Amino acid sequence: MWNLNKPKLQNSLDDLTEIEKHSRSLNTTHLPSIQALYDLYNRQNGSVSEAQHNGICTDAQKGLRTGYDKTTGKGIHSNIRADLKKDVDKCPMCSVGNADTLDHYMEKDKYKALSMMRQNLVPMCYHCNTTRNHTGLQHTDFIHAYYDNLPKDRQWLKVKVTYAAGAIYAQFYVDSTILTDPTLRRKASRTIDGLELNRTIGKEIQSFLKSTLSCGKQSNLLLKITLQNEARKHMEDPYFGKNHWKSVLLSYLAEDPTISIDKLSLYL
């Protein structure tokens, strides 16, 4: 999990004028109340209450929800989708799949007035997007990639590795002694469980280690050095950082006193 750069609120406000031009149910008299809702969402760190949302009239909600369907393909509002996905490669939740869909942090059919707000639209992979929508959990149970600022200077994501049945199994979890903020800790833990991140990442572990450690199979000493160097390189790389699953896994293996060429050769 990692944060994405939050879109500018002004861009979302500017979008409303263009959306209104192409809507049958949205008109200029609706814009002030929608702008106020957007401002509330931003000031309240990515969330509004049902009462705050339902203060928007039904026609305006309908117009915004319908407008979202025009963000795909060559739709009239496709620029919004393009802007949000620009420079976002991997999913900010699992960091495995490509971020080729937009996830509504507050879901679009219940919170229609937020359907087009950029701050409510998070680039995400198809698996995490669809899984999140079928967990039965609330949006407040998940990390918001724009608003929930996860620490970058401390390794709060940890892993436990086991070796069995010809495979390496990794169980990622939140270190409560490092991520001490109770809200962030709860959200991070529920995101890991709710999105089945251990299962998603688990499918990538062996191929990742095979490609990363291929040069480290000459001796146990060289293996150890390779693990230490790769762990450090990943942690110092801004793209990965201390809490990317690859950094965390390599760090764990580099510190594992039982690691050896013979042991790894059984699984890689």
C-alpha positions in Angstrom: 0.0 0.0 0.0 1.2 3.5 -0.7 -0.2 7.0 -1.2 -0.9 8.7 -4.5 -0.6 12.4 -5.1 -4.0 13.9 -4.3 -5.7 15.6 -7.3 -6.2 19.4 -6.9 -9.6 20.3 -5.6 -9.8 23.1 -8.1 -9.7 20.6 -10.9 -12.7 18.8 -9.5 -14.6 22.2 -9.2 -13.7 23.2 -12.7 -15.0 19.8 -14.0 -18.5 20.7 -12.8 -19.0 23.4 -15.3 -18.1 21.1 -18.2 -20.3 18.2 -16.7 -23.2 20.6 -16.4 -22.9 21.6 -20.1 -23.5 18.0 -21.1 -26.1 16.9 -18.6 -29.9 16.9 -18.9 -30.6 16.8 -15.2 -27.8 19.0 -13.8 -28.0 22.7 -14.1 -26.1 25.8 -12.8 -28.3 26.2 -9.8 -27.0 22.9 -8.5 -23.4 23.8 -8.6 -22.9 25.8 -5.4 -24.3 22.9 -3.2 -22.1 20.4 -5.1 -19.0 22.6 -4.7 -19.8 22.9 -1.0 -20.0 19.1 -0.8 -16.7 18.7 -2.6 -15.1 21.1 -0.1 -16.5 19.2 2.8 -15.1 15.9 1.4 -11.7 17.5 1.0 -11.7 19.1 4.5 -12.9 15.9 6.1 -10.1 13.9 4.6 -11.9 12.0 2.0 -15.4 11.3 3.5 -18.8 12.9 4.0 -21.8 11.7 6.0 -24.9 10.4 4.4 -26.8 13.5 5.6 -24.2 15.8 4.0 -24.4 13.9 0.7 -28.1 13.6 0.7 -28.4 17.4 0.9 -27.7 17.4 -2.8 -31.0 17.2 -4.8 -31.9 14.0 -6.6 -31.6 15.5 -10.1 -28.0 16.8 -9.4 -27.0 13.4 -8.1 -28.5 11.7 -11.2 -26.6 14.0 -13.5 -23.3 13.4 -11.8 -23.8 9.6 -11.7 -24.7 9.5 -15.4 -21.8 11.7 -16.2 -19.3 9.1 -14.8 -20.4 6.7 -17.5 -19.0 9.2 -20.0 -15.4 8.9 -18.6 -14.6 5.7 -20.5 -13.4 5.2 -24.0 -13.9 8.4 -26.1 -16.6 9.7 -23.7 -17.0 13.4 -23.3 -15.4 13.3 -19.9 -12.6 10.8 -20.6 -10.1 13.5 -19.8 -10.8 13.0 -16.1 -9.9 9.3 -16.3 -6.8 10.0 -18.3 -5.6 12.7 -15.9 -6.1 10.5 -12.9 -4.3 7.5 -14.4 -1.5 9.5 -15.8 1.9 8.5 -14.2 0.2 5.8 -12.1 1.5 2.4 -13.1 0.8 -0.2 -10.4 -2.2 -0.5 -8.1 -1.6 1.5 -4.9 -3.2 -1.3 -2.9 -1.5 -4.5 -4.0 1.4 -3.0 -6.0 1.0 -6.1 -8.3 -1.7 -5.4 -10.8 -1.8 -2.5 -13.3 -3.9 0.5 -12.1 -6.2 0.3 -15.2 -9.5 0.9 -13.4 -10.9 3.7 -11.2 -12.3 2.8 -7.8 -14.9 5.0 -6.1 -13.7 5.3 -2.5 -17.3 6.2 -1.5 -19.2 4.0 -3.9 -20.9 5.7 -6.8 -24.4 4.2 -6.6 -24.9 5.2 -2.9 -23.0 8.5 -3.1 -24.0 9.6 -6.6 -23.0 13.2 -6.0 -19.3 12.1 -5.6 -19.3 10.0 -8.8 -17.2 12.5 -10.7 -15.1 14.0 -7.9 -11.5 13.3 -8.7 -10.6 12.9 -5.0 -13.1 10.1 -4.8 -11.7 8.3 -7.8 -8.6 6.2 -7.1 -6.6 4.3 -9.9 -6.6 0.7 -8.9 -6.2 -2.8 -10.5 -9.3 -4.7 -11.5 -8.8 -7.4 -8.8 -8.6 -4.9 -5.9 -11.4 -2.8 -7.3 -13.9 -5.7 -7.6 -12.8 -7.4 -4.4 -13.3 -4.2 -2.4 -16.8 -3.8 -3.8 -17.8 -7.3 -2.6 -16.3 -7.5 0.9 -19.4 -6.1 2.7 -17.1 -3.7 4.5 -17.6 0.1 4.6 -15.4 2.5 2.7 -14.1 3.7 6.1 -12.5 0.2 6.5 -10.1 0.8 3.7 -7.0 3.0 3.2 -7.7 6.1 1.1 -4.7 6.4 -1.2 -5.1 10.2 -1.3 -5.9 11.1 2.3 -4.6 8.5 4.6 -0.9 9.4 5.0 1.0 6.2 5.7 4.5 6.7 7.3 7.3 6.5 4.8 10.2 6.7 7.2 9.3 3.7 9.3 8.7 0.1 8.3 5.2 -0.6 9.6 4.5 -3.4 7.2 6.0 -6.7 8.3 6.0 -10.2 7.0 6.3 -13.8 8.3 7.7 -16.3 5.9 7.2 -20.1 6.0 8.5 -22.8 3.7 6.3 -25.7 2.8 5.2 -28.0 0.0 7.7 -26.7 -2.5 6.7 -23.1 -2.0 7.4 -20.0 -0.1 4.5 -18.5 1.8 4.5 -14.9 3.1 2.0 -13.4 5.5 2.1 -9.6 5.6 0.7 -7.8 8.5 0.8 -4.4 10.3 3.2 -3.8 13.1 1.1 -2.1 15.7 4.2 -0.9 17.6 5.2 1.1 14.5 1.9 2.2 13.0 0.5 3.5 16.3 -2.3 5.6 14.9 -5.4 3.5 15.7 -7.4 4.6 12.7 -4.6 4.0 10.2 -3.7 0.7 11.8 -7.3 -0.5 11.6 -7.6 0.6 8.0 -4.3 -0.9 6.9 -5.1 -4.2 8.5 -8.6 -4.4 7.0 -7.2 -3.4 3.6 -4.8 -6.3 3.7 -7.5 -8.8 4.8 -10.4 -7.3 2.8 -8.5 -7.1 -0.5 -6.8 -10.5 0.0 -3.4 -8.9 -0.5 -1.5 -11.9 0.9 -3.0 -14.1 -1.7 -2.4 -11.6 -4.5 1.2 -11.0 -3.5 1.8 -14.7 -2.8 1.4 -15.5 -6.5 4.3 -13.1 -7.3 6.8 -14.1 -4.7 8.6 -17.0 -6.3 9.0 -15.4 -9.7 10.2 -12.2 -8.0 12.8 -14.0 -5.9 14.0 -16.1 -8.9 14.7 -13.1 -10.9 16.2 -11.1 -8.0 18.4 -13.8 -6.5 19.6 -15.6 -9.6 23.1 -14.2 -9.2 23.1 -15.2 -5.5 23.1 -19.0 -5.9 26.9 -19.4 -5.9 27.4 -19.5 -2.2 25.6 -18.7 1.1 27.8 -15.7 1.6 27.0 -14.3 -1.8 23.3 -15.0 -1.2 23.4 -13.1 2.0 25.2 -10.1 0.4 22.7 -10.1 -2.5 19.7 -10.1 -0.1 21.2 -7.3 1.9 22.1 -5.2 -1.1 18.7 -5.7 -2.8 16.8 -5.0 0.4 18.7 -1.7 0.9 18.3 -0.8 -2.8 14.5 -1.3 -2.7 14.1 0.6 0.6 16.1 3.6 -0.7 14.3 3.7 -4.0 11.4 6.2 -3.8 9.3 4.0 -6.0 9.4 1.2 -3.5 10.3 2.6 -0.1 10.3 0.8 3.3 6.8 -0.6 3.0 6.5 -2.0 -0.5 6.1 -5.8 -0.2 9.3 -6.4 -2.1 11.3 -4.3 0.2 9.7 -5.9 3.3 10.2 -9.4 2.0 13.9 -8.9 1.0 14.6 -7.3 4.4 13.1 -10.2 6.2 15.1 -12.8 4.2 18.3 -10.8 4.6 17.9 -11.0 8.4 16.8 -14.7 8.4 19.7 -16.6 10.1 18.4 -19.9 8.6 18.5 -18.7 4.9 20.8 -20.7 2.7 21.4 -21.8 -0.9 20.2 -25.3 -0.2 17.1 -24.1 1.5 16.1 -21.7 -1.2 16.9 -24.2 -4.0 14.0 -26.3 -2.8 11.5 -23.6 -3.4 12.9 -21.4 -6.3 
